[in-house]
């Protein structure tokens, strides 16, 4: 005789599951937060905000308290703030990236007697919806000031408005708080469910931290897939779907045009292809809409915010198709600058020439040497802080 599952039985199973998860939450010891780049950032007096890629929380769940007399400056940034270390490691030691916010902090203290602590909300290849959500999260962390870098290759590109689905887990309560109802409808039932159980069941919310603890005691197998075509990709260890997309979407299947070197990805080719194919829409585009929402929210909040377009290499001027798109983006940011530059918002699209000439780029976006950029940003921050006091 076959038994049928009743709704009462399902409810009973769910109730017992929740009960035992709550017991586990109470019994298990606290798991310290594990964040990307946290060791190297802490050495530079920076607190990271964004979690690992696989962590469904997307951002750290706690709110850090800044000591009295210390300015809490939160950066919403991308890879453009990463720079090589001032002192290169000795042979055999791991190279640790330096960060523009760390150098800005030093200038603020040495030149302006402003004691600050940076929280860095950094997402590589950040998009417009990412920027909006990360800004909402930053405003909830009691900042004395925001610094936001705009990525010219992604920020207003309607072809890709957000980067990772984990964003929706952190974003959903923030969007509800900001009454952004159209965006809330995009959240899947799984995001809603995760928010409910994550809020009340810590063992689920902090699962990623506990897995990180287990990794220290358990040796996990290496499941990383290697490319089959060793001739084409050699030691190439990059996102294979991305490589496929570049080759077949832009290069017509001509893989040799990627100019691959063994073990390296040609970032300049990728940046050019991405920029010249970008689509911007200032009237009904999602990316542009959420850039406006970001600026409107900051304006309404009243927190001082320095927003600057990440400087790119002048070599871009020799790439006609890509440079034409950059000029379009630049013009749009200038329009937003005129619209939103108020008492608490400063939008910078162009750096002074002496600052631009001092920069050295690895590719079109990433810096090999930050030159006078930290001094310039520190000066702008100091001016805005003094104006608010």
VOBA-1610 file (N, C-alpha, C; in pm, whole numbers, padded with zeros to 5 digits, always signed):
BEGIN
Unk+00085-00120+00000Unk+00000+00000+00000Unk+00089+00125+00000Unk+00065+00211-00095Unk+00149+00330-00108Unk+00095+00442-00021Unk+00186+00503+00054Unk+00148+00615+00139Unk+00160+00746+00061Unk+00070+00837+00085Unk+00075+00969+00020Unk+00128+01072+00120Unk+00204+01164+00066Unk+00259+01271+00151Unk+00156+01382+00163Unk+00123+01418+00284Unk+00024+01523+00309Unk+00094+01656+00335Unk+00018+01764+00325Unk+00072+01896+00357Unk+00115+01903+00503Unk+00039+01834+00589Unk+00075+01833+00731Unk+00213+01770+00753Unk+00241+01663+00676Unk+00371+01596+00688Unk+00485+01689+00641Unk+00462+01760+00532Unk+00564+01853+00482Unk+00590+01965+00582Unk+00483+02017+00640Unk+00498+02123+00741Unk+00575+02071+00862Unk+00545+01945+00900Unk+00613+01885+01015Unk+00763+01868+00986Unk+00798+01824+00866Unk+00939+01808+00828Unk+01011+01942+00831Unk+00945+02045+00774Unk+01004+02179+00771Unk+01024+02233+00913Unk+00926+02210+01000Unk+00935+02261+01137Unk+01049+02195+01212Unk+01063+02060+01198Unk+01173+01992+01266Unk+01309+02036+01209Unk+01316+02059+01079Unk+01442+02106+01017Unk+01483+02240+01074Unk+01387+02332+01081Unk+01415+02465+01136Unk+01456+02454+01284Unk+01389+02365+01357Unk+01420+02347+01500Unk+01565+02303+01518Unk+01609+02203+01443Unk+01745+02153+01459Unk+01849+02254+01407Unk+01814+02330+01304Unk+01905+02435+01258Unk+01923+02544+01363Unk+01814+02578+01433Unk+01823+02676+01541Unk+01907+02622+01657Unk+01893+02493+01688Unk+01976+02431+01792Unk+02123+02438+01752Unk+02152+02404+01626Unk+02290+02411+01576Unk+02346+02553+01587Unk+02263+02651+01553Unk+02307+02792+01560Unk+02346+02830+01702Unk+02271+02776+01800Unk+02298+02809+01939Unk+02420+02735+01993Unk+02443+02612+01945Unk+02550+02528+02000Unk+02685+02556+01937Unk+02687+02576+01804Unk+02816+02594+01734Unk+02883+02724+01777Unk+03016+02723+01792Unk+03087+02846+01828Unk+03081+02949+01716Unk+03105+03073+01753Unk+03101+03182+01653Unk+03207+03160+01546Unk+03170+03180+01421Unk+03264+03166+01308Unk+03311+03305+01265Unk+03441+03332+01271Unk+03490+03464+01228Unk+03463+03486+01080Unk+03438+03610+01044Unk+03405+03644+00905Unk+03528+03625+00816Unk+03509+03555+00705Unk+03615+03534+00607Unk+03582+03618+00483Unk+03670+03713+00450Unk+03646+03803+00338Unk+03762+03801+00240Unk+03732+03838+00118Unk+03837+03842+00015Unk+03941+03949+00050Unk+04066+03914+00036Unk+04180+04006+00053Unk+04189+04066+00194Unk+04123+04003+00293Unk+04116+04069+00423Unk+04254+04082+00490Unk+04342+03983+00473Unk+04472+03990+00539Unk+04554+04105+00484Unk+04563+04116+00352Unk+04642+04223+00293Unk+04579+04360+00320Unk+04446+04367+00324Unk+04380+04495+00351Unk+04401+04539+00496Unk+04390+04446+00589Unk+04408+04483+00730Unk+04549+04536+00756Unk+04647+04483+00683Unk+04784+04534+00698Unk+04795+04679+00653Unk+04701+04721+00568Unk+04702+04858+00515Unk+04596+04946+00580Unk+04543+04900+00694Unk+04444+04978+00769Unk+04314+04996+00690Unk+04275+04889+00619Unk+04151+04890+00541Unk+04064+04773+00586Unk+03934+04796+00596Unk+03839+04689+00629Unk+03762+04651+00503Unk+03772+04526+00456Unk+03696+04485+00337Unk+03549+04468+00369Unk+03464+04488+00269Unk+03319+04477+00286Unk+03263+04361+00204Unk+03313+04342+00081Unk+03260+04238-00007Unk+03316+04102+00031Unk+03231+03997+00025Unk+03274+03863+00063Unk+03330+03789-00059Unk+03356+03660-00041Unk+03404+03576-00151Unk+03294+03559-00255Unk+03335+03517-00379Unk+03239+03498-00487Unk+03129+03400-00447Unk+03167+03288-00381Unk+03071+03183-00352Unk+02985+03210-00229Unk+03011+03319-00158Unk+02937+03350-00036Unk+02806+03419-00074Unk+02691+03357-00043Unk+02562+03416-00085Unk+02529+03547-00015Unk+02600+03582+00092Unk+02571+03708+00162Unk+02611+03829+00079Unk+02712+03815-00007Unk+02764+03921-00094Unk+02842+04027-00017Unk+02787+04075+00096Unk+02857+04173+00179Unk+02866+04121+00322Unk+02960+04176+00399Unk+02972+04133+00538Unk+02847+04171+00615Unk+02798+04083+00704Unk+02671+04110+00772Unk+02682+04206+00889Unk+02804+04230+00938Unk+02820+04316+01055Unk+02847+04460+01015Unk+02822+04553+01107Unk+02852+04694+01086Unk+02966+04733+01178Unk+03077+04775+01120Unk+03195+04809+01198Unk+03178+04944+01267Unk+03229+04953+01388Unk+03224+05077+01463Unk+03358+05150+01450Unk+03352+05276+01411Unk+03474+05356+01398Unk+03500+05431+01528Unk+03623+05429+01579Unk+03653+05500+01704Unk+03622+05649+01693Unk+03593+05710+01806Unk+03562+05853+01808Unk+03681+05934+01757Unk+03651+06033+01675Unk+03758+06117+01620Unk+03818+06062+01492Unk+03774+05944+01448Unk+03825+05882+01325Unk+03716+05888+01218Unk+03749+05941+01103Unk+03652+05952+00993Unk+03633+05816+00926Unk+03508+05776+00913Unk+03474+05650+00847Unk+03448+05678+00700Unk+03547+05651+00617Unk+03536+05675+00472Unk+03516+05541+00402Unk+03402+05527+00335Unk+03372+05401+00266Unk+03391+05421+00115Unk+03470+05333+00058Unk+03497+05336-00087Unk+03411+05231-00156Unk+03339+05272-00260Unk+03271+05178-00348Unk+03354+05176-00476Unk+03429+05069-00494Unk+03535+05072-00595Unk+03545+04940-00671Unk+03633+04942-00771Unk+03663+04823-00849Unk+03813+04805-00858Unk+03856+04731-00960Unk+03998+04697-00971Unk+04088+04816-01000Unk+04030+04931-01037Unk+04112+05048-01068Unk+04184+05103-00944Unk+04142+05062-00823Unk+04210+05109-00701Unk+04322+05015-00659Unk+04337+04902-00729Unk+04447+04810-00699Unk+04575+04859-00766Unk+04684+04859-00692Unk+04814+04901-00746Unk+04923+04809-00692Unk+05035+04797-00765Unk+05145+04714-00714Unk+05200+04772-00583Unk+05263+04687-00501Unk+05316+04735-00372Unk+05432+04831-00389Unk+05450+04919-00291Unk+05563+05012-00295Unk+05696+04938-00285Unk+05696+04833-00204Unk+05816+04751-00190Unk+05785+04611-00241Unk+05858+04566-00342Unk+05832+04435-00399Unk+05883+04326-00305Unk+05813+04213-00298Unk+05853+04106-00206Unk+05985+04043-00247Unk+06049+03985-00149Unk+06172+03912-00179Unk+06137+03781-00248Unk+06239+03718-00305Unk+06216+03596-00381Unk+06149+03489-00294Unk+06043+03431-00345Unk+05971+03328-00271Unk+05853+03380-00192Unk+05845+03513-00171Unk+05734+03572-00096Unk+05621+03611-00192Unk+05500+03605-00141Unk+05384+03639-00224Unk+05370+03790-00239Unk+05338+03834-00362Unk+05318+03976-00386Unk+05178+04016-00337Unk+05172+04120-00255Unk+05046+04167-00200Unk+05015+04303-00263Unk+04897+04314-00321Unk+04859+04440-00385Unk+04844+04552-00282Unk+04882+04669-00323Unk+04855+04790-00246Unk+04722+04845-00296Unk+04669+04944-00224Unk+04539+05001-00259Unk+04546+05153-00253Unk+04481+05216-00349Unk+04476+05363-00349Unk+04417+05416-00218Unk+04307+05358-00163Unk+04253+05409-00036Unk+04356+05411+00077Unk+04445+05312+00081Unk+04547+05309+00186Unk+04641+05429+00174Unk+04680+05461+00052Unk+04771+05574+00033Unk+04699+05707+00057Unk+04571+05712+00023Unk+04493+05833+00050Unk+04484+05858+00200Unk+04465+05752+00277Unk+04459+05766+00423Unk+04587+05829+00478Unk+04699+05784+00425Unk+04828+05838+00474Unk+04842+05986+00442Unk+04800+06023+00321Unk+04808+06164+00283Unk+04716+06249+00369Unk+04595+06198+00396Unk+04501+06271+00481Unk+04560+06298+00619Unk+04629+06198+00672Unk+04686+06214+00807Unk+04808+06305+00806Unk+04895+06285+00706Unk+05021+06361+00703Unk+05003+06506+00660Unk+04916+06529+00561Unk+04904+06664+00504Unk+04786+06744+00558Unk+04682+06673+00607Unk+04560+06745+00648Unk+04519+06716+00793Unk+04598+06634+00861Unk+04571+06598+01001Unk+04430+06542+01019Unk+04387+06464+00922Unk+04257+06395+00928Unk+04283+06247+00953Unk+04239+06199+01068Unk+04254+06058+01102Unk+04135+05982+01047Unk+04160+05885+00959Unk+04051+05815+00891Unk+04075+05665+00891Unk+03968+05593+00867Unk+03973+05448+00850Unk+03888+05415+00729Unk+03943+05339+00637Unk+03871+05310+00512Unk+03803+05174+00520Unk+03679+05169+00476Unk+03612+05044+00447Unk+03602+05035+00295Unk+03648+04925+00240Unk+03656+04911+00095Unk+03554+04809+00045Unk+03451+04859-00024Unk+03351+04774-00088Unk+03395+04760-00233Unk+03476+04659-00260Unk+03540+04647-00391Unk+03490+04523-00464Unk+03441+04544-00585Unk+03396+04436-00672Unk+03461+04456-00808Unk+03540+04358-00850Unk+03609+04368-00978Unk+03507+04362-01092Unk+03528+04445-01193Unk+03436+04452-01309Unk+03295+04488-01266Unk+03283+04583-01176Unk+03153+04622-01120Unk+03064+04689-01224Unk+02933+04660-01219Unk+02834+04717-01309Unk+02745+04818-01236Unk+02650+04878-01310Unk+02568+04986-01255Unk+02480+04940-01139Unk+02414+04824-01152Unk+02329+04776-01044Unk+02413+04736-00923Unk+02533+04684-00948Unk+02626+04656-00838Unk+02658+04785-00763Unk+02690+04890-00839Unk+02725+05018-00778Unk+02611+05071-00692Unk+02490+05065-00746Unk+02372+05112-00673Unk+02353+05036-00541Unk+02359+04903-00550Unk+02337+04820-00432Unk+02449+04837-00330Unk+02573+04842-00376Unk+02686+04860-00286Unk+02682+04997-00219Unk+02629+05097-00289Unk+02614+05231-00231Unk+02507+05230-00122Unk+02394+05162-00147Unk+02291+05150-00044Unk+02348+05083+00081Unk+02427+04977+00059Unk+02489+04908+00172Unk+02587+04999+00245Unk+02665+05077+00170Unk+02763+05168+00230Unk+02693+05273+00316Unk+02580+05324+00268Unk+02506+05426+00344Unk+02452+05370+00475Unk+02432+05239+00482Unk+02385+05176+00605Unk+02498+05154+00706Unk+02622+05179+00664Unk+02738+05155+00751Unk+02789+05284+00818Unk+02701+05381+00827Unk+02730+05507+00898Unk+02858+05576+00850Unk+02868+05603+00721Unk+02990+05668+00671Unk+02993+05817+00702Unk+03112+05867+00724Unk+03131+06012+00728Unk+03146+06067+00586Unk+03187+05976+00495Unk+03204+06017+00356Unk+03208+05893+00267Unk+03161+05909+00143Unk+03170+05804+00041Unk+03268+05847-00066Unk+03343+05750-00118Unk+03423+05772-00239Unk+03385+05662-00336Unk+03338+05700-00455Unk+03292+05603-00554Unk+03372+05619-00683Unk+03432+05510-00728Unk+03500+05512-00858Unk+03405+05459-00964Unk+03403+05522-01079Unk+03319+05478-01190Unk+03406+05406-01293Unk+03363+05288-01332Unk+03437+05208-01429Unk+03391+05243-01570Unk+03476+05306-01652Unk+03431+05349-01786Unk+03398+05233-01879Unk+03444+05113-01848Unk+03420+04999-01936Unk+03289+04927-01906Unk+03230+04951-01788Unk+03110+04877-01751Unk+02996+04964-01696Unk+03027+05079-01641Unk+02931+05150-01556Unk+02798+05179-01623Unk+02799+05225-01747Unk+02675+05259-01816Unk+02646+05167-01933Unk+02703+05048-01929Unk+02687+04953-02038Unk+02558+04872-02020Unk+02462+04893-02109Unk+02334+04824-02099Unk+02344+04676-02135Unk+02459+04634-02189Unk+02475+04493-02225Unk+02490+04405-02101Unk+02531+04465-01990Unk+02550+04387-01867Unk+02532+04482-01749Unk+02419+04469-01678Unk+02383+04565-01574Unk+02431+04521-01435Unk+02448+04391-01416Unk+02503+04344-01288Unk+02594+04224-01317Unk+02677+04189-01217Unk+02780+04089-01241Unk+02743+03951-01186Unk+02704+03943-01058Unk+02681+03814-00993Unk+02540+03807-00934Unk+02479+03687-00940Unk+02345+03668-00885Unk+02342+03683-00733Unk+02457+03661-00666Unk+02462+03677-00520Unk+02422+03818-00479Unk+02436+03913-00569Unk+02398+04051-00542Unk+02252+04059-00495Unk+02165+03973-00549Unk+02022+03981-00517Unk+01995+03941-00372Unk+02081+03857-00313Unk+02062+03821-00173Unk+02082+03942-00082Unk+02192+04015-00105Unk+02219+04134-00023Unk+02130+04250-00064Unk+02098+04254-00194Unk+02025+04369-00246Unk+01879+04376-00207Unk+01815+04260-00195Unk+01671+04258-00172Unk+01627+04343-00052Unk+01684+04324+00069Unk+01641+04410+00181Unk+01677+04556+00161Unk+01786+04582+00091Unk+01827+04721+00065Unk+01730+04789-00031Unk+01686+04715-00133Unk+01591+04770-00230Unk+01455+04793-00165Unk+01414+04703-00078Unk+01288+04722-00006Unk+01297+04848+00081Unk+01410+04862+00152Unk+01431+04979+00237Unk+01425+05108+00156Unk+01475+05103+00032Unk+01476+05222-00054Unk+01351+05233-00140Unk+01254+05143-00116Unk+01125+05141-00187Unk+01143+05135-00339Unk+01237+05052-00381Unk+01262+05035-00524Unk+01182+04913-00572Unk+01050+04931-00583Unk+00961+04820-00611Unk+00985+04752-00745Unk+01012+04822-00856Unk+01035+04751-00983Unk+01151+04652-00974Unk+01254+04689-00902Unk+01370+04601-00892Unk+01341+04480-00806Unk+01259+04497-00704Unk+01225+04387-00613Unk+01158+04273-00689Unk+01082+04308-00794Unk+01011+04204-00870Unk+01107+04112-00946Unk+01232+04154-00962Unk+01330+04071-01032Unk+01390+03964-00943Unk+01373+03977-00812Unk+01428+03878-00719Unk+01355+03745-00732Unk+01432+03637-00733Unk+01373+03504-00743Unk+01323+03458-00605Unk+01232+03360-00600Unk+01187+03309-00470Unk+01302+03263-00382Unk+01406+03209-00444Unk+01522+03164-00366Unk+01589+03278-00291Unk+01596+03397-00351Unk+01656+03512-00283Unk+01571+03554-00163Unk+01439+03551-00182Unk+01348+03587-00071Unk+01362+03486+00042Unk+01362+03356+00007Unk+01374+03251+00108Unk+01506+03261+00182Unk+01616+03283+00108Unk+01748+03292+00172Unk+01752+03409+00270Unk+01690+03521+00234Unk+01688+03637+00325Unk+01614+03606+00454Unk+01505+03530+00443Unk+01426+03499+00562Unk+01504+03405+00654Unk+01556+03294+00599Unk+01625+03197+00685Unk+01761+03251+00729Unk+01825+03334+00642Unk+01954+03390+00680Unk+01945+03487+00795Unk+01834+03557+00804Unk+01817+03655+00911Unk+01797+03587+01046Unk+01725+03475+01048Unk+01688+03414+01175Unk+01767+03287+01209Unk+01841+03233+01112Unk+01916+03110+01136Unk+02064+03135+01102Unk+02143+03174+01201Unk+02284+03208+01175Unk+02366+03096+01113Unk+02334+02971+01144Unk+02415+02862+01089Unk+02402+02855+00937Unk+02289+02901+00882Unk+02273+02911+00737Unk+02342+03035+00684Unk+02322+03147+00751Unk+02379+03274+00707Unk+02532+03268+00702Unk+02593+03206+00803Unk+02739+03206+00815Unk+02802+03077+00764Unk+02730+03004+00678Unk+02779+02874+00631Unk+02914+02887+00559Unk+02933+02995+00485Unk+03057+03011+00410Unk+03177+03024+00504Unk+03159+03097+00614Unk+03268+03112+00711Unk+03304+02978+00773Unk+03203+02895+00801Unk+03229+02764+00862Unk+03299+02671+00762Unk+03263+02681+00634Unk+03332+02601+00533Unk+03478+02643+00521Unk+03505+02772+00533Unk+03643+02821+00529Unk+03723+02765+00646Unk+03658+02755+00763Unk+03725+02696+00879Unk+03757+02549+00855Unk+03662+02477+00793Unk+03684+02335+00765Unk+03800+02314+00667Unk+03815+02408+00571Unk+03922+02395+00472Unk+04059+02392+00536Unk+04072+02453+00653Unk+04200+02454+00723Unk+04235+02317+00779Unk+04134+02231+00796Unk+04157+02100+00857Unk+04134+01985+00761Unk+04069+02013+00647Unk+04038+01907+00551Unk+04099+01944+00416Unk+04170+01850+00356Unk+04227+01875+00224Unk+04124+01837+00117Unk+04075+01937+00046Unk+03973+01914-00057Unk+04038+01884-00191Unk+03977+01801-00274Unk+04036+01770-00406Unk+04031+01891-00498Unk+04129+01901-00588Unk+04133+02010-00685Unk+04044+01973-00802Unk+03929+02041-00811Unk+03831+02011-00916Unk+03839+02108-01033Unk+03945+02189-01037Unk+03957+02290-01142Unk+03976+02224-01278Unk+03892+02261-01374Unk+03900+02203-01507Unk+04009+02272-01588Unk+04086+02194-01661Unk+04191+02247-01747Unk+04144+02245-01892Unk+04183+02343-01971Unk+04144+02343-02112Unk+04198+02220-02184Unk+04120+02167-02277Unk+04164+02048-02350Unk+04262+02086-02461Unk+04239+02200-02523Unk+04323+02240-02635Unk+04449+02308-02581Unk+04552+02231-02553Unk+04672+02288-02493Unk+04746+02379-02590Unk+04727+02356-02720Unk+04794+02442-02817Unk+04739+02583-02813Unk+04607+02593-02807Unk+04543+02724-02809Unk+04559+02796-02676Unk+04531+02726-02566Unk+04524+02794-02437Unk+04648+02773-02349Unk+04733+02677-02381Unk+04855+02652-02304Unk+04825+02648-02154Unk+04890+02735-02078Unk+04866+02738-01932Unk+04758+02838-01896Unk+04677+02872-01993Unk+04577+02977-01977Unk+04473+02936-01873Unk+04463+03010-01762Unk+04367+02979-01657Unk+04276+03098-01635Unk+04184+03118-01728Unk+04090+03228-01715Unk+03950+03171-01733Unk+03852+03256-01722Unk+03713+03214-01735Unk+03688+03163-01878Unk+03674+03032-01895Unk+03662+02976-02029Unk+03536+03022-02104Unk+03419+03032-02040Unk+03303+03087-02113Unk+03329+03228-02164Unk+03403+03308-02086Unk+03434+03444-02129Unk+03524+03440-02252Unk+03622+03351-02251Unk+03711+03336-02365Unk+03632+03295-02490Unk+03544+03199-02474Unk+03460+03153-02585Unk+03378+03269-02641Unk+03321+03351-02550Unk+03238+03463-02591Unk+03319+03566-02670Unk+03440+03596-02624Unk+03525+03693-02695Unk+03558+03641-02835Unk+03601+03514-02839Unk+03644+03457-02967Unk+03531+03455-03069Unk+03412+03409-03026Unk+03304+03386-03122Unk+03212+03507-03140Unk+03202+03593-03039Unk+03115+03711-03052Unk+03187+03824-03125Unk+03316+03843-03094Unk+03387+03958-03149Unk+03486+03923-03259Unk+03552+03808-03246Unk+03664+03779-03335Unk+03627+03681-03446Unk+03498+03649-03458Unk+03455+03563-03568Unk+03521+03427-03570Unk+03556+03376-03453Unk+03617+03245-03444Unk+03767+03244-03464Unk+03826+03361-03491Unk+03970+03368-03514Unk+04043+03382-03380Unk+04070+03270-03316Unk+04127+03271-03181Unk+04267+03333-03178Unk+04340+03325-03290Unk+04476+03378-03290Unk+04477+03530-03270Unk+04363+03597-03295Unk+04358+03743-03276Unk+04359+03783-03128Unk+04342+03686-03038Unk+04344+03719-02896Unk+04485+03750-02847Unk+04586+03717-02928Unk+04725+03748-02893Unk+04760+03690-02756Unk+04725+03564-02737Unk+04750+03500-02608Unk+04898+03471-02587Unk+04941+03489-02465Unk+05071+03442-02422Unk+05045+03330-02322Unk+05133+03232-02312Unk+05108+03122-02216Unk+05084+03175-02076Unk+04968+03138-02019Unk+04938+03176-01881Unk+04888+03317-01863Unk+04865+03392-01972Unk+04823+03531-01957Unk+04700+03561-02041Unk+04623+03656-01993Unk+04505+03703-02066Unk+04532+03843-02114Unk+04506+03870-02239Unk+04532+04002-02295Unk+04420+04096-02254Unk+04441+04166-02142Unk+04337+04254-02087Unk+04306+04369-02181Unk+04405+04418-02253Unk+04381+04533-02341Unk+04284+04496-02454Unk+04299+04376-02510Unk+04208+04331-02615Unk+04066+04321-02559Unk+04054+04259-02440Unk+03923+04243-02377Unk+03859+04377-02348Unk+03936+04473-02296Unk+03881+04604-02263Unk+03832+04677-02389Unk+03911+04671-02494Unk+03872+04739-02619Unk+03744+04678-02677Unk+03740+04545-02681Unk+03623+04478-02737Unk+03499+04509-02656Unk+03513+04510-02525Unk+03400+04539-02438Unk+03350+04682-02457Unk+03445+04777-02462Unk+03407+04918-02472Unk+03342+04949-02606Unk+03402+04901-02714Unk+03349+04938-02846Unk+03214+04871-02876Unk+03181+04764-02801Unk+03051+04700-02821Unk+02947+04748-02721Unk+02985+04838-02630Unk+02894+04884-02525Unk+02774+04957-02585Unk+02660+04941-02520Unk+02539+05013-02562Unk+02491+05097-02445Unk+02476+05227-02467Unk+02429+05318-02363Unk+02294+05376-02403Unk+02207+05392-02304Unk+02072+05442-02330Unk+02032+05530-02212Unk+02034+05660-02234Unk+02006+05753-02123Unk+01857+05777-02103Unk+01773+05719-02188Unk+01628+05743-02176Unk+01553+05626-02113Unk+01587+05504-02153Unk+01515+05390-02096Unk+01607+05273-02063Unk+01733+05301-02044Unk+01827+05195-02011Unk+01832+05167-01861Unk+01851+05039-01825Unk+01859+05001-01685Unk+01984+05057-01619Unk+02097+05047-01688Unk+02224+05093-01630Unk+02218+05242-01599Unk+02168+05319-01695Unk+02159+05464-01675Unk+02058+05497-01564Unk+01949+05422-01562Unk+01846+05444-01460Unk+01904+05425-01320Unk+01982+05319-01302Unk+02035+05294-01168Unk+02157+05380-01135Unk+02222+05434-01234Unk+02322+05537-01204Unk+02253+05661-01149Unk+02140+05698-01210Unk+02060+05810-01157Unk+02010+05781-01016Unk+01962+05658-00994Unk+01913+05620-00861Unk+02023+05629-00757Unk+02143+05589-00794Unk+02257+05597-00702Unk+02281+05741-00661Unk+02285+05831-00758Unk+02313+05972-00730Unk+02198+06038-00654Unk+02075+06003-00690Unk+01959+06059-00619Unk+01959+06017-00472Unk+01991+05890-00447Unk+01991+05839-00310Unk+02097+05909-00226Unk+02216+05928-00283Unk+02323+05999-00210Unk+02281+06143-00183Unk+02224+06205-00284Unk+02180+06344-00269Unk+02077+06357-00157Unk+01982+06266-00152Unk+01878+06270-00049Unk+01934+06237+00089Unk+02034+06150+00093Unk+02091+06109+00222Unk+02171+06221+00287Unk+02240+06302+00205Unk+02317+06414+00258Unk+02460+06383+00295Unk+02501+06254+00287Unk+02640+06218+00316Unk+02730+06272+00204Unk+02841+06338+00238Unk+02931+06387+00132Unk+02988+06272+00051Unk+02988+06287-00081Unk+03035+06180-00169Unk+03123+06238-00279Unk+03242+06181-00291Unk+03332+06214-00401Unk+03322+06101-00503Unk+03282+06135-00624Unk+03262+06035-00730Unk+03353+06072-00846Unk+03439+05978-00885Unk+03530+06012-00995Unk+03537+05899-01097Unk+03550+05940-01224Unk+03566+05846-01334Unk+03710+05796-01332Unk+03726+05665-01319Unk+03861+05608-01311Unk+03943+05650-01433Unk+04063+05702-01412Unk+04145+05747-01525Unk+04190+05631-01613Unk+04188+05651-01744Unk+04235+05547-01836Unk+04354+05598-01915Unk+04425+05505-01973Unk+04546+05537-02048Unk+04513+05621-02172Unk+04601+05716-02202Unk+04581+05798-02322Unk+04594+05717-02450Unk+04646+05594-02438Unk+04656+05507-02556Unk+04518+05477-02616Unk+04413+05495-02536Unk+04278+05468-02585Unk+04242+05561-02702Unk+04307+05676-02709Unk+04276+05773-02816Unk+04318+05721-02954Unk+04404+05619-02957Unk+04447+05562-03085Unk+04355+05449-03131Unk+04253+05418-03051Unk+04159+05311-03085Unk+04024+05375-03117Unk+04000+05400-03246Unk+03888+05485-03288Unk+03752+05438-03235Unk+03717+05311-03257Unk+03584+05261-03219Unk+03565+05268-03067Unk+03666+05223-02993Unk+03656+05225-02848Unk+03655+05367-02794Unk+03736+05453-02853Unk+03744+05591-02804Unk+03613+05667-02830Unk+03547+05634-02941Unk+03418+05698-02970Unk+03315+05662-02861Unk+03317+05536-02816Unk+03227+05495-02708Unk+03265+05562-02577Unk+03396+05574-02553Unk+03441+05640-02430Unk+03396+05786-02429Unk+03405+05851-02544Unk+03361+05991-02553Unk+03212+06003-02523Unk+03134+05904-02567Unk+02990+05903-02540Unk+02964+05887-02389Unk+03038+05796-02328Unk+03025+05776-02183Unk+03067+05903-02107Unk+03178+05961-02150Unk+03231+06080-02084Unk+03129+06194-02088Unk+03065+06210-02202Unk+02964+06315-02217Unk+02845+06290-02125Unk+02805+06162-02113Unk+02691+06130-02026Unk+02724+06157-01879Unk+02844+06121-01836Unk+02885+06147-01698Unk+02891+06298-01673Unk+02933+06374-01773Unk+02934+06520-01760Unk+02793+06576-01742Unk+02697+06518-01813Unk+02558+06560-01796Unk+02509+06532-01654Unk+02545+06414-01603Unk+02508+06378-01465Unk+02577+06469-01365Unk+02698+06509-01397Unk+02773+06600-01310Unk+02698+06732-01295Unk+02649+06786-01406Unk+02575+06913-01400Unk+02443+06896-01324Unk+02384+06778-01335Unk+02253+06754-01274Unk+02262+06729-01123Unk+02369+06661-01080Unk+02374+06614-00941Unk+02482+06678-00855Unk+02571+06755-00911Unk+02675+06816-00829Unk+02613+06920-00738Unk+02593+06884-00614Unk+02534+06972-00513Unk+02632+06987-00397Unk+02580+07035-00284Unk+02666+07056-00168Unk+02734+06929-00121Unk+02664+06815-00129Unk+02721+06692-00075Unk+02776+06597-00182Unk+02769+06635-00310Unk+02818+06548-00417Unk+02918+06623-00505Unk+03031+06561-00527Unk+03132+06615-00619Unk+03164+06506-00720Unk+03135+06531-00847Unk+03160+06435-00954Unk+03277+06486-01039Unk+03379+06403-01054Unk+03499+06442-01130Unk+03512+06351-01251Unk+03513+06412-01369Unk+03529+06335-01492Unk+03670+06344-01548Unk+03739+06456-01519Unk+03875+06476-01570Unk+03968+06514-01455Unk+04084+06453-01453Unk+04185+06488-01354Unk+04270+06603-01405Unk+04329+06682-01317Unk+04424+06785-01362Unk+04536+06720-01444Unk+04587+06795-01540Unk+04687+06739-01632Unk+04810+06687-01559Unk+04851+06760-01452Unk+04971+06715-01381Unk+04948+06581-01312Unk+04822+06553-01275Unk+04791+06423-01214Unk+04789+06315-01323Unk+04725+06345-01436Unk+04719+06249-01547Unk+04858+06211-01596Unk+04946+06311-01609Unk+05082+06285-01658Unk+05163+06202-01561Unk+05124+06201-01434Unk+05202+06126-01334Unk+05162+05979-01327Unk+05052+05941-01396Unk+05002+05803-01388Unk+05074+05713-01488Unk+05084+05586-01450Unk+05138+05484-01539Unk+05042+05365-01538Unk+04999+05320-01657Unk+04900+05214-01668Unk+04961+05081-01712Unk+04904+04972-01659Unk+04941+04838-01704Unk+04870+04807-01835Unk+04741+04842-01842Unk+04662+04826-01963Unk+04587+04957-01984Unk+04462+04954-02029Unk+04388+05080-02048Unk+04328+05134-01918Unk+04310+05049-01817Unk+04244+05091-01694Unk+04331+05080-01569Unk+04398+04967-01552Unk+04466+04938-01426Unk+04601+05009-01416Unk+04628+05057-01296Unk+04746+05140-01274Unk+04868+05056-01238Unk+04979+05092-01299Unk+05108+05037-01260Unk+05172+05126-01154Unk+05140+05256-01162Unk+05189+05353-01063Unk+05083+05462-01048Unk+05039+05491-00924Unk+04929+05587-00906Unk+04971+05733-00913Unk+05102+05760-00922Unk+05148+05897-00934Unk+05093+05987-00824Unk+05036+06100-00866Unk+04982+06199-00772Unk+04832+06178-00744Unk+04776+06066-00792Unk+04633+06043-00773Unk+04593+06040-00625Unk+04664+05966-00537Unk+04625+05967-00395Unk+04628+06106-00333Unk+04727+06189-00371Unk+04735+06325-00318Unk+04616+06408-00364Unk+04579+06392-00492Unk+04466+06468-00546Unk+04336+06428-00477Unk+04312+06296-00466Unk+04189+06250-00403Unk+04183+06293-00256Unk+04295+06282-00187Unk+04300+06323-00046Unk+04265+06471-00032Unk+04316+06554-00123Unk+04285+06697-00120Unk+04137+06723-00139Unk+04074+06650-00232Unk+03931+06666-00256Unk+03849+06621-00134Unk+03890+06509-00074Unk+03820+06459+00045Unk+03831+06560+00159Unk+03952+06611+00181Unk+03974+06708+00289Unk+03888+06831+00270Unk+03880+06880+00145Unk+03798+06999+00116Unk+03652+06974+00148Unk+03601+06857+00110Unk+03460+06824+00132Unk+03431+06805+00282Unk+03523+06743+00353Unk+03504+06723+00497Unk+03503+06857+00570Unk+03594+06943+00535Unk+03601+07076+00598Unk+03475+07157+00569Unk+03421+07142+00447Unk+03300+07217+00411Unk+03179+07170+00490Unk+03180+07044+00534Unk+03068+06988+00610Unk+03075+07023+00759Unk+03192+07063+00805Unk+03210+07088+00949Unk+03183+07234+00985
//
